[in-house]
Structures are given as C-alpha cells and as structure tokens.
Amino acid sequence: MTTTHLGSRAAECDALIERSLATDLDQWTSHVIRRHFDPVTGSPYWLRRAAELDFDPRDITRYEHLTAFGPFPLDVLRTQDPADLVPLAVPRPLTGRVWDSGGTTGTPCRVYYTPDMVLHRGAWRRWSFVAEGFQPHRSWLQATPTGPHLIGNGTWEAGELHDALVYAIDMDPRWVKRLIRAGRLAEAQEYSDHLVEQIADVLRPGRIDYLNTTPALLQVLIRRHPDLVAGLSGVRLSGTQISPDMYRDFVTALDGGICGRSYGNTFGNAAGLPPSQDGEILPYAPNYPQVTMAVVKRDDWSATVAYGASGQVRLTVLHEDLFLPNVLERDQALRHDTGPDWPTDGVANIRPLQVTTTAPEGLY
C-alpha cells in the first residue's frame, strides 16, 4: 500500500464527514425510508412489516415522525436472517461481515454491514482521532473485544484510515460476563489477569504510542502497571460508560497523554466531544446522519427530556442499508446541547439504566 493511497483514504474520510454534517435530517430520513420500503428493491423485513402498519411508511417525510414505528423489537436481530434487513437493491448474494452485539442480556443481536456502513463508522472514528489529537504514523495497541465484535475493526480504522501500525490482543467479553453472572469471580479475575498480562507484554518494550481499550481494563492496568500507562502518549476508550471520577483518574495516570472517548455499540456510535466543568460533563455526538441519539423520559419513550436532564438513550439507525428506528438502549444519559455547529443533539455522562447482577458489564 502506497503513501499516496493512505493519503487518499484520509481525504475520502474528510469529505464524507463534511457531506454528513451538511445533510438535512428530514431529507435523509425520507431517502432511507423510500429505499427500505420500495416494493421491488426494499428490505424483506420492512416490506413484511409494512403490511402490518396502519400507515404508509413512504408518507413519512420528517425525522420526528419515525416514532410512528414504535420501539424497534431487538429480538428481530436475534432470530431473523441479517440479510432480511438489507434492501434487495444491494446485490445478492451478500458478501462481507455480520457483526454481533455483546450479548450481555441474552442471545447476541446480529447485523450485516455493507462496505459503505463500515467506511462511515471508520470515517467518524478517524475524525475523533484527529479532533482528540492522536497523530498519524504512530503505533497502537488494540486491546478490545475481537472476533464477531465490531469494536475489533478498530485495527482497520487506525491502521488503514489513520496511517498507524497496530498491535492487538484477543478478548472475549462474553466469557468474563458469563463467569461474573455465575458467581465464578476467581475465574473472572484470572481472565482479567490474562488480558492485562497480554497488554503489559506489548507495552513493556516502549514501542506503543497509543492504547485503545475499555475503561474497566484501563483501571486494572493502572493499578498493576502505572508506569506503563504513564509512558503512553494517549489512550482511547471505547464502550458504554465512563464516570467523571474515572475520567479524571485516567487523565492523571496518563501524565499529560491524551484521553479520548467514544460511546456506542454494534448498531451505532457517538464521538467524544471535549469534556467541560473539569470533566464533570463528558459529552458525545452521534455519527450523523446515519446515527442519531435522543434522551427520552423513562415512562414515555416518545418524549425527549430537557437539556441537561437525565433519561433513557433512544438510538435510531438510518443507514441506506440498515434501518432501525427507536432502539431503546440499556443506558441512561444527560441530553446534551451540541450548539449551533452540530445538526443534532448529543448525549453525556453515560451509565447503565439500572444496576443488576444478572447482566454484568464485566470488562466492557
């Protein structure tokens, strides 16, 4: 791969982000709806659903009217062929990757990502790298879930789109969650030790500039090997939750290094925005316009809360090749005003909607 090609991928990503931020959300919503509900080339799942609806989805022209679909039933993604969610306009047979959710609350959900969807996510990841100060042509260690988990694609995102040299370790979050759920805490600790040993082994020679991992793993690494963390130029944290206290601890441990963040899951992601109030507010902006997030009342999923108030995260996915309206997440957040420079609301201070011993987050 030549340097010219790498530079062209960066330019491609920059142009994609510029187009995305200039997109009118109502027009994009209408476009996606027409694609998925086209009688000939639409997606099989949504064409079946259309027969059960008391309205014609193709009449929807505004984003706010997507509430008419009701909450999306995630069991669809556990039981049905992922290809059924993809419009027939995408040539069959499909090729590429099917990605899994974490499977914290049961059987994993599965979605198919077209190349355009992978690039959209990657372009926003690269935007985050640049905005947070991560330099190209550096070395990274990817210490996140791998295998069927989309976060593992970070090796491609950093290597291909941000001109990096990427090391990686294996991580299976489902196994440690299973151990915790079964009360096998000694074995869960042994697995944590196994992961930290792998990370330390790669970091110890001093060849790694940046670490991409989860907040829980970084906490363990700081306790065990504070010198290795202090020697990094930065850490990028992926997952679902990081508290203000954790963030401040991480900044201190990094001793001047970058502490970047992203929030999301297999369905949609949000890029970290600069913290405010000495880390008390940790905001994120979704990967617009294909991903939007609202913070809604816990007793009325269709009504958003006021800015600065807490509520449940409602995710909507508006890819040309994947339409998931009104996914009610397991997370709560503050509704964040992103200001005049952003076309959509953000979320801040993510944490679990409820704390339970039956659905542990484990190392993720």
C-alpha positions in Angstrom: 0.0 0.0 0.0 1.5 3.3 -1.0 1.6 6.6 0.9 -0.5 8.2 -1.8 -3.2 5.6 -1.2 -3.2 6.2 2.5 -3.4 10.0 2.0 -6.4 9.5 -0.4 -8.3 7.5 2.3 -7.8 10.4 4.7 -9.2 12.8 2.2 -12.1 10.4 1.4 -12.9 10.3 5.1 -12.7 14.1 5.5 -15.0 14.6 2.5 -17.5 12.0 3.9 -17.7 13.8 7.2 -18.2 17.2 5.5 -21.1 15.8 3.5 -22.6 14.1 6.5 -22.6 17.3 8.7 -24.2 19.2 5.8 -27.0 16.7 5.3 -30.6 17.7 6.1 -32.0 15.1 8.5 -35.6 15.2 7.2 -34.4 14.7 3.6 -32.1 11.9 4.7 -34.9 10.2 6.6 -37.2 10.3 3.6 -34.5 8.9 1.4 -33.8 6.0 3.7 -37.5 5.2 4.2 -38.1 5.2 0.4 -35.1 2.8 0.0 -36.2 0.3 2.6 -39.9 0.3 1.6 -39.5 0.2 -2.1 -41.9 -2.5 -3.3 -39.4 -4.1 -5.6 -35.9 -3.3 -4.1 -36.7 -2.7 -0.4 -35.6 -4.8 2.5 -37.6 -8.0 3.0 -38.1 -7.4 6.8 -39.5 -3.9 6.4 -41.7 -4.9 3.4 -43.3 -7.6 5.6 -43.7 -5.1 8.5 -45.3 -2.6 6.1 -48.3 -4.9 5.7 -48.9 -4.8 9.5 -48.7 -1.0 9.8 -51.7 1.3 9.8 -49.9 3.9 7.8 -47.8 4.0 4.6 -44.2 4.5 5.7 -43.4 6.2 2.4 -45.6 9.1 3.5 -43.0 9.9 6.3 -41.0 13.0 5.3 -39.8 14.2 8.7 -37.4 12.6 11.2 -39.6 13.3 14.2 -42.4 11.1 12.6 -40.3 8.0 13.0 -41.9 7.5 16.4 -44.9 6.1 14.4 -42.9 2.8 14.1 -42.8 2.3 17.9 -39.7 0.9 19.7 -37.7 -1.5 17.5 -38.0 -5.1 18.7 -34.4 -6.2 19.2 -35.4 -9.9 19.1 -35.7 -9.4 15.3 -31.9 -9.1 15.3 -31.5 -12.3 17.4 -33.8 -14.5 15.4 -34.0 -13.4 11.7 -31.5 -13.5 8.9 -29.5 -10.3 8.9 -29.8 -10.2 5.2 -33.6 -9.6 5.6 -32.8 -6.1 7.0 -30.7 -5.2 3.9 -32.6 -3.8 0.8 -32.7 -6.0 -2.2 -31.1 -3.1 -4.0 -27.8 -4.4 -2.6 -26.8 -7.2 -5.0 -27.2 -10.8 -3.8 -25.6 -13.0 -2.6 -24.3 -10.6 0.1 -20.6 -10.7 0.9 -18.7 -9.2 3.8 -19.2 -9.3 7.6 -22.0 -10.0 10.0 -21.3 -8.4 13.4 -22.6 -9.4 16.8 -23.7 -7.3 19.8 -22.1 -8.0 23.1 -24.8 -10.5 24.2 -24.9 -9.0 27.7 -28.7 -9.6 28.1 -29.1 -12.9 26.2 -28.5 -14.2 22.7 -26.5 -11.6 20.7 -28.1 -9.4 18.0 -26.5 -9.7 14.6 -26.4 -7.1 11.8 -24.8 -7.1 8.4 -22.6 -4.1 7.5 -22.1 -3.1 3.9 -18.8 -1.5 2.9 -20.4 1.9 2.9 -21.5 1.4 6.5 -18.0 0.3 7.6 -16.5 3.3 6.0 -19.0 5.7 7.6 -18.2 4.4 11.0 -14.4 4.4 10.2 -14.5 8.0 9.0 -16.1 9.1 12.2 -13.5 7.2 14.2 -10.8 8.9 12.2 -12.5 12.3 12.8 -12.3 11.5 16.5 -8.6 10.6 16.3 -7.8 13.9 14.6 -10.0 16.0 16.9 -8.6 14.5 20.0 -5.0 15.0 18.9 -3.9 11.4 18.1 -1.2 11.7 15.5 -0.9 9.6 12.3 2.0 7.3 11.6 2.1 6.1 15.3 1.8 2.7 16.8 -1.4 1.5 18.5 -2.3 -1.5 20.7 -5.9 -2.6 20.2 -7.0 -4.2 23.5 -10.7 -4.6 23.0 -13.2 -7.4 22.1 -12.3 -9.1 18.9 -13.9 -11.9 16.8 -17.5 -11.0 15.9 -17.4 -7.6 17.7 -17.4 -4.5 15.6 -15.1 -2.7 18.0 -12.4 -5.1 16.9 -12.5 -3.4 13.5 -10.6 -0.6 15.2 -7.4 -2.3 13.9 -8.5 -1.5 10.4 -9.8 2.0 11.3 -6.5 3.1 12.9 -4.2 1.2 10.5 -5.9 2.0 7.2 -7.6 5.3 7.9 -5.1 6.9 10.3 -1.9 5.5 8.9 -1.0 3.5 12.0 0.9 0.4 12.9 -1.4 -1.7 15.0 -0.8 -4.5 17.5 -3.7 -6.4 19.0 -4.7 -8.9 21.7 -7.6 -11.3 21.9 -10.5 -10.5 24.2 -13.8 -12.4 24.6 -16.2 -10.2 26.7 -18.9 -12.8 26.8 -16.8 -15.3 28.7 -16.0 -12.9 31.6 -19.6 -11.8 31.7 -20.6 -15.4 32.0 -18.2 -16.0 34.8 -19.4 -13.0 36.7 -23.0 -14.0 36.2 -22.3 -17.4 37.6 -20.5 -16.1 40.6 -17.2 -17.5 39.5 -15.3 -14.4 40.5 -11.9 -16.1 41.0 -12.0 -17.3 37.4 -13.2 -13.9 36.2 -10.2 -12.3 37.9 -7.9 -14.9 36.3 -9.2 -13.9 32.9 -8.6 -10.2 33.7 -5.1 -11.1 34.8 -4.6 -12.9 31.5 -5.7 -9.8 29.5 -3.6 -7.4 31.5 -0.5 -9.7 31.1 -1.0 -9.6 27.3 -1.3 -5.8 27.3 1.7 -5.3 29.5 3.8 -7.7 27.3 3.1 -5.5 24.3 3.6 -2.2 26.1 6.8 -3.1 28.0 9.3 -2.6 25.2 8.1 1.0 24.8 7.1 0.7 21.1 3.4 1.6 21.6 2.3 5.3 21.4 -1.5 4.8 21.9 -3.7 2.2 23.6 -7.3 1.5 22.5 -9.1 -0.3 25.3 -12.1 -0.3 27.7 -12.4 1.8 30.8 -12.6 -1.3 33.1 -9.4 -2.8 31.6 -7.6 0.6 31.9 -8.5 0.7 35.6 -6.8 -2.6 36.2 -3.8 -1.7 34.1 -3.3 1.5 36.1 -3.4 -0.4 39.3 -0.9 -3.1 38.1 1.4 -1.1 35.8 1.1 2.6 36.4 4.5 3.2 34.8 3.4 1.6 31.5 0.3 3.8 31.4 2.3 7.0 32.2 4.6 6.2 29.3 1.8 6.2 26.7 1.1 9.3 24.5 -2.6 8.6 24.8 -5.4 6.2 25.4 -8.7 5.9 23.5 -11.6 4.4 25.5 -14.4 2.5 23.8 -17.5 1.1 25.3 -20.6 2.2 27.1 -19.7 4.0 30.3 -17.0 6.1 32.0 -17.7 8.3 35.0 -16.3 11.8 35.6 -14.2 10.4 38.5 -12.8 7.6 36.3 -12.0 10.2 33.6 -10.1 12.4 36.0 -8.2 9.4 37.3 -7.3 8.3 33.8 -6.0 11.8 32.9 -3.8 11.9 36.0 -2.4 8.4 35.2 -1.6 9.4 31.7 0.6 12.2 32.9 -0.1 14.5 30.0 -1.2 11.9 27.5 -4.5 12.1 25.5 -7.6 10.5 27.0 -10.0 10.1 24.1 -13.5 8.5 24.2 -16.3 7.0 22.2 -19.7 5.7 23.1 -21.8 3.1 21.3 -22.4 -0.4 20.3 -22.8 -2.6 17.2 -25.8 -0.6 15.9 -24.5 2.9 16.2 -21.7 5.1 17.8 -21.0 8.6 19.0 -17.7 10.5 19.0 -16.4 12.1 22.2 -16.6 15.9 22.4 -14.3 17.9 24.7 -15.2 17.5 28.4 -16.3 20.5 30.4 -16.5 21.6 34.0 -13.3 19.8 34.9 -14.5 16.5 33.5 -17.9 16.6 35.2 -19.6 16.6 31.7 -18.4 14.0 29.3 -20.4 14.6 26.0 -20.7 12.7 22.8 -22.1 13.4 19.3 -23.6 10.6 17.2 -22.2 9.6 13.8 -24.7 11.8 12.0 -26.9 11.4 9.9 -26.8 7.6 9.9 -26.9 7.5 13.7 -28.9 9.8 15.9 -29.5 9.6 19.7 -32.2 11.1 21.8 -32.6 11.1 25.6 -36.2 10.3 26.4 -38.4 10.1 29.5 -38.2 6.7 31.2 -42.0 6.5 31.3 -42.6 7.9 27.8 -40.0 6.8 25.2 -41.5 9.1 22.6 -40.8 12.3 24.6 -37.4 13.9 25.0 -36.2 15.3 28.3 -34.9 18.9 28.7 -31.3 19.7 28.0 -29.2 18.7 31.0 -31.8 16.3 32.3 -31.3 12.6 32.6 -33.3 9.9 30.7 -33.0 6.7 28.6 -31.0 6.7 25.4 -33.0 6.1 22.3 -31.0 5.2 19.2 -32.1 5.5 15.6 -30.0 3.9 12.8 -30.6 5.5 9.3 -28.1 3.8 7.0 -29.2 3.3 3.4 -28.7 -0.4 4.1 -29.9 -0.7 7.7 -32.9 1.0 9.2 -33.5 0.5 13.0 -35.9 3.2 14.4 -36.3 3.8 18.1 -33.9 1.3 19.7 -34.3 1.8 23.5 -30.8 1.3 24.9 -29.8 -0.1 28.3 -28.1 3.2 29.1 -29.2 6.5 30.6 -27.6 9.8 29.8 -27.9 13.6 30.0 -29.4 15.3 27.0 -26.5 17.4 25.7 -26.8 20.6 23.6 -24.1 20.4 21.0 -24.6 24.0 20.0 -25.0 25.7 16.6 -22.1 23.8 14.9 -23.8 20.4 15.1 -27.0 19.3 13.4 -28.2 17.0 16.2 -28.4 16.5 19.9 -25.7 14.8 21.8 -25.6 12.7 25.0 -23.4 13.0 28.1 -22.4 11.0 31.2 -23.4 7.6 30.0 -24.2 4.9 32.7 -26.4 1.9 33.0 -30.1 2.4 33.1 -30.3 0.1 36.1 -27.7 -1.8 38.0 -28.3 -5.5 38.1 -26.2 -8.6 39.0 -27.9 -10.6 36.2 -26.4 -8.5 33.3 -22.9 -7.6 34.2 -20.7 -5.4 32.0 -17.6 -7.2 33.1 -14.6 -5.8 31.3 -16.6 -3.8 28.8 
